[in-house]
Amino acid sequence: MLETIEKVRKEDNACSRSTKKTIQVVRKPGASPLLFGKFLMNTTAFLSLEDIADNLPRYDESVVSVEMDSDLPKRTRSWRTIFDRRCASTAATRA
């Protein structure tokens, strides 16, 4: 798949009638929609959960408490200190 990215910067076109733009074509990962129609459509089944719910195993959800590692609080405080400093410096820069 190809994606075309077209950029027009405001300052490039401030005093001009012509447009100054950059066009970039980028190959994106993925499959073409044509691939689906040509090769996959005849071997695909579309189901909803209601169609197969009777044959699914029972689903149970439960909460399991896990002990925190002994060094986790220290690492959390260290991370929090770094985060707070960066937030403060960003706020000071913007002010």
N, CA, C and O atoms as a CHARMM CRD file, in Angstrom:
* protein
*
  380
    1    1 MET  N      0.83600  -1.16300   0.00000 PROA 1      0.00000
    2    1 MET  CA     0.00000   0.00000   0.00000 PROA 1      0.00000
    3    1 MET  C      0.88700   1.23500   0.00000 PROA 1      0.00000
    4    1 MET  O      1.95400   1.25100   0.61400 PROA 1      0.00000
    5    2 LEU  N      0.43900   2.24600  -0.68300 PROA 2      0.00000
    6    2 LEU  CA     1.19000   3.48900  -0.75300 PROA 2      0.00000
    7    2 LEU  C      0.37900   4.60400  -0.11100 PROA 2      0.00000
    8    2 LEU  O     -0.83500   4.69000  -0.29500 PROA 2      0.00000
    9    3 GLU  N      1.06600   5.45900   0.64500 PROA 3      0.00000
   10    3 GLU  CA     0.43000   6.62000   1.25200 PROA 3      0.00000
   11    3 GLU  C      1.12500   7.85400   0.70500 PROA 3      0.00000
   12    3 GLU  O      2.35400   7.92100   0.70000 PROA 3      0.00000
   13    4 THR  N      0.36000   8.82300   0.24900 PROA 4      0.00000
   14    4 THR  CA     0.92300  10.07300  -0.25000 PROA 4      0.00000
   15    4 THR  C      0.74000  11.13100   0.82400 PROA 4      0.00000
   16    4 THR  O     -0.37900  11.40100   1.25900 PROA 4      0.00000
   17    5 ILE  N      1.85100  11.73100   1.24900 PROA 5      0.00000
   18    5 ILE  CA     1.83100  12.76700   2.27500 PROA 5      0.00000
   19    5 ILE  C      2.17100  14.08500   1.59300 PROA 5      0.00000
   20    5 ILE  O      3.22700  14.22100   0.97500 PROA 5      0.00000
   21    6 GLU  N      1.28200  15.03900   1.70700 PROA 6      0.00000
   22    6 GLU  CA     1.46800  16.33500   1.06900 PROA 6      0.00000
   23    6 GLU  C      1.52600  17.38900   2.16500 PROA 6      0.00000
   24    6 GLU  O      0.59100  17.51800   2.95500 PROA 6      0.00000
   25    7 LYS  N      2.63600  18.15600   2.21600 PROA 7      0.00000
   26    7 LYS  CA     2.81800  19.16600   3.25000 PROA 7      0.00000
   27    7 LYS  C      2.97700  20.53100   2.60300 PROA 7      0.00000
   28    7 LYS  O      3.77900  20.70700   1.68700 PROA 7      0.00000
   29    8 VAL  N      2.20300  21.49700   3.08900 PROA 8      0.00000
   30    8 VAL  CA     2.33300  22.88300   2.66300 PROA 8      0.00000
   31    8 VAL  C      2.54400  23.69800   3.93100 PROA 8      0.00000
   32    8 VAL  O      1.64400  23.80700   4.76500 PROA 8      0.00000
   33    9 ARG  N      3.72500  24.26400   4.07200 PROA 9      0.00000
   34    9 ARG  CA     4.00800  25.05800   5.25900 PROA 9      0.00000
   35    9 ARG  C      3.49800  26.47600   5.05500 PROA 9      0.00000
   36    9 ARG  O      3.63000  27.04000   3.96900 PROA 9      0.00000
   37   10 LYS  N      2.92400  27.04300   6.08900 PROA 10     0.00000
   38   10 LYS  CA     2.33600  28.36900   6.00700 PROA 10     0.00000
   39   10 LYS  C      3.37400  29.41900   5.62900 PROA 10     0.00000
   40   10 LYS  O      3.10500  30.29500   4.80700 PROA 10     0.00000
   41   11 GLU  N      4.55200  29.33400   6.22500 PROA 11     0.00000
   42   11 GLU  CA     5.59200  30.33500   5.94200 PROA 11     0.00000
   43   11 GLU  C      6.12800  30.23600   4.51600 PROA 11     0.00000
   44   11 GLU  O      6.64400  31.21400   3.97700 PROA 11     0.00000
   45   12 ASP  N      6.00800  29.07100   3.91100 PROA 12     0.00000
   46   12 ASP  CA     6.45300  28.91900   2.52600 PROA 12     0.00000
   47   12 ASP  C      5.50000  29.58500   1.54300 PROA 12     0.00000
   48   12 ASP  O      5.87400  29.85700   0.40200 PROA 12     0.00000
   49   13 ASN  N      4.28800  29.84700   1.97400 PROA 13     0.00000
   50   13 ASN  CA     3.28500  30.36800   1.06400 PROA 13     0.00000
   51   13 ASN  C      2.70000  31.69100   1.56400 PROA 13     0.00000
   52   13 ASN  O      1.61800  32.08600   1.13100 PROA 13     0.00000
   53   14 ALA  N      3.39900  32.37800   2.46600 PROA 14     0.00000
   54   14 ALA  CA     2.85200  33.57300   3.10200 PROA 14     0.00000
   55   14 ALA  C      2.62300  34.71800   2.12500 PROA 14     0.00000
   56   14 ALA  O      1.58900  35.38300   2.19700 PROA 14     0.00000
   57   15 CYS  N      3.54600  34.96200   1.22900 PROA 15     0.00000
   58   15 CYS  CA     3.44200  36.11600   0.32300 PROA 15     0.00000
   59   15 CYS  C      3.41000  35.69200  -1.13700 PROA 15     0.00000
   60   15 CYS  O      3.84800  36.43800  -2.01200 PROA 15     0.00000
   61   16 SER  N      2.91400  34.54800  -1.39100 PROA 16     0.00000
   62   16 SER  CA     2.95400  34.02400  -2.74400 PROA 16     0.00000
   63   16 SER  C      1.61100  33.46100  -3.13200 PROA 16     0.00000
   64   16 SER  O      0.85300  32.99300  -2.28300 PROA 16     0.00000
   65   17 ARG  N      1.31600  33.50700  -4.41700 PROA 17     0.00000
   66   17 ARG  CA     0.09200  32.89200  -4.89900 PROA 17     0.00000
   67   17 ARG  C      0.31200  31.41300  -5.23000 PROA 17     0.00000
   68   17 ARG  O     -0.62600  30.61700  -5.23400 PROA 17     0.00000
   69   18 SER  N      1.54900  31.07200  -5.50400 PROA 18     0.00000
   70   18 SER  CA     1.82400  29.66700  -5.81600 PROA 18     0.00000
   71   18 SER  C      1.98500  28.88700  -4.52100 PROA 18     0.00000
   72   18 SER  O      2.33200  29.44700  -3.48000 PROA 18     0.00000
   73   19 THR  N      1.73400  27.61200  -4.60000 PROA 19     0.00000
   74   19 THR  CA     1.90200  26.77900  -3.41500 PROA 19     0.00000
   75   19 THR  C      3.24600  26.08300  -3.47300 PROA 19     0.00000
   76   19 THR  O      3.65800  25.57200  -4.51500 PROA 19     0.00000
   77   20 LYS  N      3.90300  26.07300  -2.36500 PROA 20     0.00000
   78   20 LYS  CA     5.16800  25.36100  -2.25600 PROA 20     0.00000
   79   20 LYS  C      4.88900  24.16600  -1.36200 PROA 20     0.00000
   80   20 LYS  O      4.69600  24.31600  -0.15500 PROA 20     0.00000
   81   21 LYS  N      4.86900  23.01100  -1.93800 PROA 21     0.00000
   82   21 LYS  CA     4.50800  21.84500  -1.16100 PROA 21     0.00000
   83   21 LYS  C      5.50500  20.72000  -1.36000 PROA 21     0.00000
   84   21 LYS  O      6.19400  20.62300  -2.37600 PROA 21     0.00000
   85   22 THR  N      5.54700  19.89500  -0.36200 PROA 22     0.00000
   86   22 THR  CA     6.39300  18.70800  -0.39300 PROA 22     0.00000
   87   22 THR  C      5.48100  17.50200  -0.50500 PROA 22     0.00000
   88   22 THR  O      4.54900  17.34300   0.28400 PROA 22     0.00000
   89   23 ILE  N      5.74600  16.66200  -1.47400 PROA 23     0.00000
   90   23 ILE  CA     4.95900  15.43900  -1.63800 PROA 23     0.00000
   91   23 ILE  C      5.88600  14.25400  -1.41300 PROA 23     0.00000
   92   23 ILE  O      6.95100  14.14700  -2.02100 PROA 23     0.00000
   93   24 GLN  N      5.45700  13.38200  -0.53700 PROA 24     0.00000
   94   24 GLN  CA     6.25200  12.21000  -0.18900 PROA 24     0.00000
   95   24 GLN  C      5.36700  10.97500  -0.32000 PROA 24     0.00000
   96   24 GLN  O      4.25700  10.94500   0.21200 PROA 24     0.00000
   97   25 VAL  N      5.84500   9.98200  -1.01100 PROA 25     0.00000
   98   25 VAL  CA     5.10800   8.73200  -1.14800 PROA 25     0.00000
   99   25 VAL  C      5.80900   7.69100  -0.27800 PROA 25     0.00000
  100   25 VAL  O      7.00200   7.43200  -0.43400 PROA 25     0.00000
  101   26 VAL  N      5.04500   7.10100   0.63900 PROA 26     0.00000
  102   26 VAL  CA     5.60000   6.15700   1.60400 PROA 26     0.00000
  103   26 VAL  C      4.91900   4.80400   1.41700 PROA 26     0.00000
  104   26 VAL  O      3.69500   4.72100   1.32300 PROA 26     0.00000
  105   27 ARG  N      5.71600   3.76000   1.36600 PROA 27     0.00000
  106   27 ARG  CA     5.16300   2.40200   1.28200 PROA 27     0.00000
  107   27 ARG  C      4.79300   1.96900   2.69000 PROA 27     0.00000
  108   27 ARG  O      5.64400   1.93300   3.57800 PROA 27     0.00000
  109   28 LYS  N      3.52600   1.64100   2.89500 PROA 28     0.00000
  110   28 LYS  CA     3.01100   1.25000   4.19700 PROA 28     0.00000
  111   28 LYS  C      2.91800  -0.27500   4.28200 PROA 28     0.00000
  112   28 LYS  O      2.63500  -0.93900   3.28400 PROA 28     0.00000
  113   29 PRO  N      3.15500  -0.82400   5.46900 PROA 29     0.00000
  114   29 PRO  CA     2.97700  -2.26400   5.61300 PROA 29     0.00000
  115   29 PRO  C      1.50000  -2.61900   5.55200 PROA 29     0.00000
  116   29 PRO  O      0.64600  -1.81600   5.92900 PROA 29     0.00000
  117   30 GLY  N      1.21000  -3.78300   5.09200 PROA 30     0.00000
  118   30 GLY  CA    -0.18000  -4.21300   5.04600 PROA 30     0.00000
  119   30 GLY  C     -0.51000  -4.85900   3.72100 PROA 30     0.00000
  120   30 GLY  O      0.34200  -5.01800   2.84700 PROA 30     0.00000
  121   31 ALA  N     -1.74400  -5.21700   3.60100 PROA 31     0.00000
  122   31 ALA  CA    -2.21300  -5.89800   2.39500 PROA 31     0.00000
  123   31 ALA  C     -3.20800  -5.00600   1.66500 PROA 31     0.00000
  124   31 ALA  O     -3.95900  -4.25200   2.28400 PROA 31     0.00000
  125   32 SER  N     -3.19900  -5.10200   0.38800 PROA 32     0.00000
  126   32 SER  CA    -4.13000  -4.34800  -0.43700 PROA 32     0.00000
  127   32 SER  C     -5.54000  -4.90200  -0.26100 PROA 32     0.00000
  128   32 SER  O     -5.71300  -6.11400  -0.13200 PROA 32     0.00000
  129   33 PRO  N     -6.55400  -4.03200  -0.25400 PROA 33     0.00000
  130   33 PRO  CA    -7.93300  -4.52100  -0.19500 PROA 33     0.00000
  131   33 PRO  C     -8.27600  -5.42700  -1.37700 PROA 33     0.00000
  132   33 PRO  O     -9.17000  -6.26700  -1.27400 PROA 33     0.00000
  133   34 LEU  N     -7.58100  -5.26400  -2.48300 PROA 34     0.00000
  134   34 LEU  CA    -7.81300  -6.12600  -3.64400 PROA 34     0.00000
  135   34 LEU  C     -7.46000  -7.57400  -3.32400 PROA 34     0.00000
  136   34 LEU  O     -8.07900  -8.49900  -3.85100 PROA 34     0.00000
  137   35 LEU  N     -6.47300  -7.76800  -2.46800 PROA 35     0.00000
  138   35 LEU  CA    -6.06600  -9.10900  -2.06300 PROA 35     0.00000
  139   35 LEU  C     -7.21700  -9.84800  -1.39600 PROA 35     0.00000
  140   35 LEU  O     -7.41800 -11.03900  -1.63300 PROA 35     0.00000
  141   36 PHE  N     -7.97100  -9.13900  -0.56200 PROA 36     0.00000
  142   36 PHE  CA    -9.09900  -9.75700   0.12600 PROA 36     0.00000
  143   36 PHE  C    -10.14300 -10.25500  -0.86700 PROA 36     0.00000
  144   36 PHE  O    -10.57500 -11.40700  -0.80900 PROA 36     0.00000
  145   37 GLY  N    -10.53800  -9.37700  -1.77100 PROA 37     0.00000
  146   37 GLY  CA   -11.57200  -9.75100  -2.72700 PROA 37     0.00000
  147   37 GLY  C    -11.15000 -10.84700  -3.68600 PROA 37     0.00000
  148   37 GLY  O    -11.96000 -11.68600  -4.08100 PROA 37     0.00000
  149   38 LYS  N     -9.89000 -10.83700  -4.05500 PROA 38     0.00000
  150   38 LYS  CA    -9.42100 -11.79000  -5.06300 PROA 38     0.00000
  151   38 LYS  C     -9.10000 -13.16600  -4.47900 PROA 38     0.00000
  152   38 LYS  O     -9.39700 -14.18200  -5.10700 PROA 38     0.00000
  153   39 PHE  N     -8.49900 -13.21500  -3.29100 PROA 39     0.00000
  154   39 PHE  CA    -8.00200 -14.48700  -2.77000 PROA 39     0.00000
  155   39 PHE  C     -8.66800 -14.97400  -1.48500 PROA 39     0.00000
  156   39 PHE  O     -8.69000 -16.18000  -1.23800 PROA 39     0.00000
  157   40 LEU  N     -9.20600 -14.08800  -0.66600 PROA 40     0.00000
  158   40 LEU  CA    -9.67800 -14.49900   0.65400 PROA 40     0.00000
  159   40 LEU  C    -11.19900 -14.58000   0.79500 PROA 40     0.00000
  160   40 LEU  O    -11.69200 -15.30000   1.66200 PROA 40     0.00000
  161   41 MET  N    -11.92600 -13.88000  -0.01200 PROA 41     0.00000
  162   41 MET  CA   -13.37300 -13.79300   0.15500 PROA 41     0.00000
  163   41 MET  C    -14.05700 -15.15900   0.10600 PROA 41     0.00000
  164   41 MET  O    -14.97400 -15.41700   0.88700 PROA 41     0.00000
  165   42 ASN  N    -13.63200 -16.01800  -0.78400 PROA 42     0.00000
  166   42 ASN  CA   -14.31000 -17.31200  -0.92100 PROA 42     0.00000
  167   42 ASN  C    -13.93000 -18.31200   0.17300 PROA 42     0.00000
  168   42 ASN  O    -14.53600 -19.38100   0.25600 PROA 42     0.00000
  169   43 THR  N    -12.94000 -17.99000   1.01700 PROA 43     0.00000
  170   43 THR  CA   -12.55100 -18.90500   2.09500 PROA 43     0.00000
  171   43 THR  C    -12.74500 -18.28000   3.47300 PROA 43     0.00000
  172   43 THR  O    -12.16800 -18.75300   4.45200 PROA 43     0.00000
  173   44 THR  N    -13.54700 -17.22800   3.55900 PROA 44     0.00000
  174   44 THR  CA   -13.72800 -16.49700   4.80400 PROA 44     0.00000
  175   44 THR  C    -15.13900 -16.68700   5.33600 PROA 44     0.00000
  176   44 THR  O    -16.10800 -16.67500   4.57700 PROA 44     0.00000
  177   45 ALA  N    -15.24500 -16.86100   6.64800 PROA 45     0.00000
  178   45 ALA  CA   -16.55200 -16.93700   7.31200 PROA 45     0.00000
  179   45 ALA  C    -16.66100 -15.76800   8.28100 PROA 45     0.00000
  180   45 ALA  O    -15.72900 -15.48700   9.03500 PROA 45     0.00000
  181   46 PHE  N    -17.79300 -15.09600   8.25700 PROA 46     0.00000
  182   46 PHE  CA   -18.03500 -13.97600   9.15800 PROA 46     0.00000
  183   46 PHE  C    -18.97900 -14.44700  10.25300 PROA 46     0.00000
  184   46 PHE  O    -20.10400 -14.86400   9.98000 PROA 46     0.00000
  185   47 LEU  N    -18.50600 -14.37700  11.50200 PROA 47     0.00000
  186   47 LEU  CA   -19.28300 -14.85900  12.64200 PROA 47     0.00000
  187   47 LEU  C    -19.41900 -13.76000  13.67700 PROA 47     0.00000
  188   47 LEU  O    -18.58200 -12.86200  13.76300 PROA 47     0.00000
  189   48 SER  N    -20.47000 -13.84100  14.45300 PROA 48     0.00000
  190   48 SER  CA   -20.58900 -12.97300  15.61900 PROA 48     0.00000
  191   48 SER  C    -20.46200 -13.86900  16.84600 PROA 48     0.00000
  192   48 SER  O    -20.58000 -15.09100  16.74500 PROA 48     0.00000
  193   49 LEU  N    -20.22500 -13.27100  17.97700 PROA 49     0.00000
  194   49 LEU  CA   -20.09100 -14.04000  19.21400 PROA 49     0.00000
  195   49 LEU  C    -21.37600 -14.81800  19.51700 PROA 49     0.00000
  196   49 LEU  O    -21.33100 -15.91900  20.06600 PROA 49     0.00000
  197   50 GLU  N    -22.50800 -14.23700  19.15600 PROA 50     0.00000
  198   50 GLU  CA   -23.78000 -14.92000  19.39900 PROA 50     0.00000
  199   50 GLU  C    -23.87400 -16.23500  18.61500 PROA 50     0.00000
  200   50 GLU  O    -24.52200 -17.18100  19.06100 PROA 50     0.00000
  201   51 ASP  N    -23.22700 -16.28900  17.45400 PROA 51     0.00000
  202   51 ASP  CA   -23.27400 -17.50200  16.62700 PROA 51     0.00000
  203   51 ASP  C    -22.56400 -18.68100  17.28200 PROA 51     0.00000
  204   51 ASP  O    -22.95200 -19.83000  17.07400 PROA 51     0.00000
  205   52 ILE  N    -21.52700 -18.40800  18.06900 PROA 52     0.00000
  206   52 ILE  CA   -20.72300 -19.49900  18.62600 PROA 52     0.00000
  207   52 ILE  C    -20.75300 -19.56000  20.14500 PROA 52     0.00000
  208   52 ILE  O    -20.07600 -20.40700  20.72700 PROA 52     0.00000
  209   53 ALA  N    -21.51900 -18.68700  20.81500 PROA 53     0.00000
  210   53 ALA  CA   -21.50400 -18.59000  22.27300 PROA 53     0.00000
  211   53 ALA  C    -21.89900 -19.89800  22.95400 PROA 53     0.00000
  212   53 ALA  O    -21.37200 -20.21100  24.02100 PROA 53     0.00000
  213   54 ASP  N    -22.79900 -20.65700  22.37300 PROA 54     0.00000
  214   54 ASP  CA   -23.24100 -21.90400  23.00700 PROA 54     0.00000
  215   54 ASP  C    -22.12500 -22.93500  23.09300 PROA 54     0.00000
  216   54 ASP  O    -22.16300 -23.80100  23.96700 PROA 54     0.00000
  217   55 ASN  N    -21.14000 -22.86700  22.21600 PROA 55     0.00000
  218   55 ASN  CA   -20.06800 -23.86100  22.18000 PROA 55     0.00000
  219   55 ASN  C    -18.77800 -23.40100  22.85700 PROA 55     0.00000
  220   55 ASN  O    -17.77800 -24.11900  22.83900 PROA 55     0.00000
  221   56 LEU  N    -18.79400 -22.22200  23.44800 PROA 56     0.00000
  222   56 LEU  CA   -17.59800 -21.73200  24.13200 PROA 56     0.00000
  223   56 LEU  C    -17.56400 -22.22000  25.57300 PROA 56     0.00000
  224   56 LEU  O    -18.61800 -22.43000  26.17400 PROA 56     0.00000
  225   57 PRO  N    -16.36200 -22.40700  26.14600 PROA 57     0.00000
  226   57 PRO  CA   -16.29400 -22.78400  27.56500 PROA 57     0.00000
  227   57 PRO  C    -16.74600 -21.61500  28.43600 PROA 57     0.00000
  228   57 PRO  O    -16.72800 -20.46600  27.99600 PROA 57     0.00000
  229   58 ARG  N    -17.14100 -21.90200  29.64300 PROA 58     0.00000
  230   58 ARG  CA   -17.58400 -20.87000  30.57400 PROA 58     0.00000
  231   58 ARG  C    -16.42700 -19.94100  30.89400 PROA 58     0.00000
  232   58 ARG  O    -15.28800 -20.38700  31.03800 PROA 58     0.00000
  233   59 TYR  N    -16.71100 -18.66800  31.00300 PROA 59     0.00000
  234   59 TYR  CA   -15.68700 -17.65400  31.28200 PROA 59     0.00000
  235   59 TYR  C    -15.85300 -17.15000  32.69900 PROA 59     0.00000
  236   59 TYR  O    -16.91700 -16.64700  33.05800 PROA 59     0.00000
  237   60 ASP  N    -14.82300 -17.27800  33.50500 PROA 60     0.00000
  238   60 ASP  CA   -14.82800 -16.75900  34.87200 PROA 60     0.00000
  239   60 ASP  C    -13.70300 -15.75600  35.02200 PROA 60     0.00000
  240   60 ASP  O    -12.62000 -15.93700  34.46400 PROA 60     0.00000
  241   61 GLU  N    -13.95700 -14.71300  35.76600 PROA 61     0.00000
  242   61 GLU  CA   -12.94800 -13.69000  35.99800 PROA 61     0.00000
  243   61 GLU  C    -12.75700 -13.55600  37.49400 PROA 61     0.00000
  244   61 GLU  O    -13.73200 -13.48300  38.24300 PROA 61     0.00000
  245   62 SER  N    -11.50800 -13.52400  37.93700 PROA 62     0.00000
  246   62 SER  CA   -11.24000 -13.37500  39.36500 PROA 62     0.00000
  247   62 SER  C     -9.99800 -12.51700  39.56500 PROA 62     0.00000
  248   62 SER  O     -9.14200 -12.42200  38.68500 PROA 62     0.00000
  249   63 VAL  N     -9.91400 -11.89700  40.73500 PROA 63     0.00000
  250   63 VAL  CA    -8.78700 -11.04300  41.08400 PROA 63     0.00000
  251   63 VAL  C     -7.81800 -11.85200  41.93100 PROA 63     0.00000
  252   63 VAL  O     -8.21800 -12.51100  42.89100 PROA 63     0.00000
  253   64 VAL  N     -6.54000 -11.79800  41.56900 PROA 64     0.00000
  254   64 VAL  CA    -5.50600 -12.49500  42.32000 PROA 64     0.00000
  255   64 VAL  C     -4.51900 -11.45100  42.82500 PROA 64     0.00000
  256   64 VAL  O     -3.89300 -10.75400  42.02700 PROA 64     0.00000
  257   65 SER  N     -4.37400 -11.33900  44.13500 PROA 65     0.00000
  258   65 SER  CA    -3.42100 -10.39400  44.72000 PROA 65     0.00000
  259   65 SER  C     -2.01000 -10.94700  44.60900 PROA 65     0.00000
  260   65 SER  O     -1.77600 -12.13500  44.82800 PROA 65     0.00000
  261   66 VAL  N     -1.07900 -10.07500  44.26800 PROA 66     0.00000
  262   66 VAL  CA     0.32600 -10.47100  44.12000 PROA 66     0.00000
  263   66 VAL  C      1.16800  -9.54300  44.97700 PROA 66     0.00000
  264   66 VAL  O      0.97200  -8.32800  44.96500 PROA 66     0.00000
  265   67 GLU  N      2.09800 -10.11100  45.71500 PROA 67     0.00000
  266   67 GLU  CA     2.99100  -9.30100  46.54200 PROA 67     0.00000
  267   67 GLU  C      3.89100  -8.44000  45.66600 PROA 67     0.00000
  268   67 GLU  O      4.36200  -8.88100  44.61800 PROA 67     0.00000
  269   68 MET  N      4.12100  -7.22100  46.10300 PROA 68     0.00000
  270   68 MET  CA     4.98500  -6.30500  45.37400 PROA 68     0.00000
  271   68 MET  C      6.44100  -6.66800  45.63900 PROA 68     0.00000
  272   68 MET  O      6.79500  -7.00200  46.76900 PROA 68     0.00000
  273   69 ASP  N      7.29700  -6.60600  44.60700 PROA 69     0.00000
  274   69 ASP  CA     8.72400  -6.82900  44.80900 PROA 69     0.00000
  275   69 ASP  C      9.25400  -5.80600  45.80300 PROA 69     0.00000
  276   69 ASP  O      8.75700  -4.68100  45.86700 PROA 69     0.00000
  277   70 SER  N     10.25300  -6.19200  46.57200 PROA 70     0.00000
  278   70 SER  CA    10.75500  -5.30600  47.62800 PROA 70     0.00000
  279   70 SER  C     11.38600  -4.02400  47.07800 PROA 70     0.00000
  280   70 SER  O     11.35100  -2.99400  47.75200 PROA 70     0.00000
  281   71 ASP  N     11.95700  -4.05700  45.88300 PROA 71     0.00000
  282   71 ASP  CA    12.59500  -2.85600  45.34100 PROA 71     0.00000
  283   71 ASP  C     11.64500  -1.98400  44.50700 PROA 71     0.00000
  284   71 ASP  O     12.04500  -0.91400  44.04800 PROA 71     0.00000
  285   72 LEU  N     10.42000  -2.41400  44.30800 PROA 72     0.00000
  286   72 LEU  CA     9.48600  -1.64900  43.47300 PROA 72     0.00000
  287   72 LEU  C      9.14600  -0.27300  44.04900 PROA 72     0.00000
  288   72 LEU  O      9.13600   0.69500  43.28900 PROA 72     0.00000
  289   73 PRO  N      8.86600  -0.12900  45.35700 PROA 73     0.00000
  290   73 PRO  CA     8.58000   1.21500  45.87400 PROA 73     0.00000
  291   73 PRO  C      9.73600   2.19700  45.65200 PROA 73     0.00000
  292   73 PRO  O      9.51300   3.36600  45.33700 PROA 73     0.00000
  293   74 LYS  N     10.96400   1.71500  45.81700 PROA 74     0.00000
  294   74 LYS  CA    12.13300   2.57800  45.61300 PROA 74     0.00000
  295   74 LYS  C     12.23000   3.00500  44.15100 PROA 74     0.00000
  296   74 LYS  O     12.48100   4.17500  43.86200 PROA 74     0.00000
  297   75 ARG  N     12.03100   2.06100  43.22900 PROA 75     0.00000
  298   75 ARG  CA    12.08400   2.39900  41.80500 PROA 75     0.00000
  299   75 ARG  C     10.95100   3.34400  41.41900 PROA 75     0.00000
  300   75 ARG  O     11.13800   4.22500  40.58000 PROA 75     0.00000
  301   76 THR  N      9.78800   3.16900  42.02000 PROA 76     0.00000
  302   76 THR  CA     8.64900   4.04600  41.73000 PROA 76     0.00000
  303   76 THR  C      8.94400   5.46400  42.19800 PROA 76     0.00000
  304   76 THR  O      8.66400   6.42300  41.47900 PROA 76     0.00000
  305   77 ARG  N      9.51100   5.60700  43.40800 PROA 77     0.00000
  306   77 ARG  CA     9.86800   6.94700  43.89600 PROA 77     0.00000
  307   77 ARG  C     10.91700   7.58600  43.00300 PROA 77     0.00000
  308   77 ARG  O     10.84500   8.78500  42.73400 PROA 77     0.00000
  309   78 SER  N     11.88800   6.81500  42.54000 PROA 78     0.00000
  310   78 SER  CA    12.93500   7.33400  41.65800 PROA 78     0.00000
  311   78 SER  C     12.33300   7.82200  40.34100 PROA 78     0.00000
  312   78 SER  O     12.66000   8.90900  39.86400 PROA 78     0.00000
  313   79 TRP  N     11.46200   7.01700  39.76800 PROA 79     0.00000
  314   79 TRP  CA    10.80000   7.40900  38.51700 PROA 79     0.00000
  315   79 TRP  C      9.95700   8.66300  38.72400 PROA 79     0.00000
  316   79 TRP  O      9.94800   9.56000  37.88200 PROA 79     0.00000
  317   80 ARG  N      9.24700   8.71800  39.85400 PROA 80     0.00000
  318   80 ARG  CA     8.37000   9.85700  40.14400 PROA 80     0.00000
  319   80 ARG  C      9.18800  11.14200  40.29200 PROA 80     0.00000
  320   80 ARG  O      8.75500  12.20000  39.83500 PROA 80     0.00000
  321   81 THR  N     10.36200  11.06500  40.92200 PROA 81     0.00000
  322   81 THR  CA    11.22800  12.22500  41.07500 PROA 81     0.00000
  323   81 THR  C     11.66300  12.74500  39.70500 PROA 81     0.00000
  324   81 THR  O     11.60800  13.94800  39.45000 PROA 81     0.00000
  325   82 ILE  N     12.09300  11.84300  38.83000 PROA 82     0.00000
  326   82 ILE  CA    12.51200  12.23400  37.47200 PROA 82     0.00000
  327   82 ILE  C     11.33700  12.85500  36.72000 PROA 82     0.00000
  328   82 ILE  O     11.49800  13.88100  36.05800 PROA 82     0.00000
  329   83 PHE  N     10.17100  12.25100  36.81600 PROA 83     0.00000
  330   83 PHE  CA     8.97300  12.75200  36.13400 PROA 83     0.00000
  331   83 PHE  C      8.61000  14.15800  36.63300 PROA 83     0.00000
  332   83 PHE  O      8.33700  15.05300  35.83200 PROA 83     0.00000
  333   84 ASP  N      8.61000  14.34600  37.95100 PROA 84     0.00000
  334   84 ASP  CA     8.26600  15.65500  38.52800 PROA 84     0.00000
  335   84 ASP  C      9.25500  16.73500  38.08400 PROA 84     0.00000
  336   84 ASP  O      8.84800  17.85600  37.78000 PROA 84     0.00000
  337   85 ARG  N     10.53500  16.41100  38.04500 PROA 85     0.00000
  338   85 ARG  CA    11.55200  17.38900  37.60200 PROA 85     0.00000
  339   85 ARG  C     11.33600  17.78000  36.14400 PROA 85     0.00000
  340   85 ARG  O     11.41800  18.95700  35.79500 PROA 85     0.00000
  341   86 ARG  N     11.06300  16.80000  35.30100 PROA 86     0.00000
  342   86 ARG  CA    10.84400  17.10900  33.87700 PROA 86     0.00000
  343   86 ARG  C      9.58200  17.93400  33.67000 PROA 86     0.00000
  344   86 ARG  O      9.55900  18.84300  32.83900 PROA 86     0.00000
  345   87 CYS  N      8.54900  17.62300  34.41400 PROA 87     0.00000
  346   87 CYS  CA     7.31300  18.41600  34.31200 PROA 87     0.00000
  347   87 CYS  C      7.56700  19.85000  34.75800 PROA 87     0.00000
  348   87 CYS  O      7.08900  20.79300  34.12800 PROA 87     0.00000
  349   88 ALA  N      8.31900  20.01500  35.84700 PROA 88     0.00000
  350   88 ALA  CA     8.61400  21.35100  36.34700 PROA 88     0.00000
  351   88 ALA  C      9.46000  22.13900  35.34900 PROA 88     0.00000
  352   88 ALA  O      9.21700  23.32600  35.13400 PROA 88     0.00000
  353   89 SER  N     10.45100  21.48800  34.73800 PROA 89     0.00000
  354   89 SER  CA    11.29600  22.20700  33.76500 PROA 89     0.00000
  355   89 SER  C     10.51400  22.54700  32.51400 PROA 89     0.00000
  356   89 SER  O     10.74800  23.59800  31.91900 PROA 89     0.00000
  357   90 THR  N      9.59100  21.69300  32.09400 PROA 90     0.00000
  358   90 THR  CA     8.75100  21.99100  30.94500 PROA 90     0.00000
  359   90 THR  C      7.82200  23.15600  31.24500 PROA 90     0.00000
  360   90 THR  O      7.63000  24.03100  30.40100 PROA 90     0.00000
  361   91 ALA  N      7.24800  23.17500  32.42900 PROA 91     0.00000
  362   91 ALA  CA     6.35600  24.26800  32.82100 PROA 91     0.00000
  363   91 ALA  C      7.13200  25.57100  32.90200 PROA 91     0.00000
  364   91 ALA  O      6.61500  26.61300  32.50000 PROA 91     0.00000
  365   92 ALA  N      8.36300  25.54400  33.41400 PROA 92     0.00000
  366   92 ALA  CA     9.17900  26.76100  33.51500 PROA 92     0.00000
  367   92 ALA  C      9.55500  27.27400  32.13300 PROA 92     0.00000
  368   92 ALA  O      9.62300  28.48500  31.92000 PROA 92     0.00000
  369   93 THR  N      9.80000  26.37000  31.19700 PROA 93     0.00000
  370   93 THR  CA    10.15500  26.76300  29.83500 PROA 93     0.00000
  371   93 THR  C      8.99100  27.45100  29.14900 PROA 93     0.00000
  372   93 THR  O      9.18400  28.42300  28.41800 PROA 93     0.00000
  373   94 ARG  N      7.78200  26.95500  29.38000 PROA 94     0.00000
  374   94 ARG  CA     6.58900  27.51600  28.73200 PROA 94     0.00000
  375   94 ARG  C      6.15000  28.83600  29.34700 PROA 94     0.00000
  376   94 ARG  O      5.47900  29.63200  28.69000 PROA 94     0.00000
  377   95 ALA  N      6.52400  29.07800  30.60500 PROA 95     0.00000
  378   95 ALA  CA     6.06300  30.29400  31.30000 PROA 95     0.00000
  379   95 ALA  C      6.80800  31.52900  30.87100 PROA 95     0.00000
  380   95 ALA  O      6.53000  32.62100  31.36700 PROA 95     0.00000
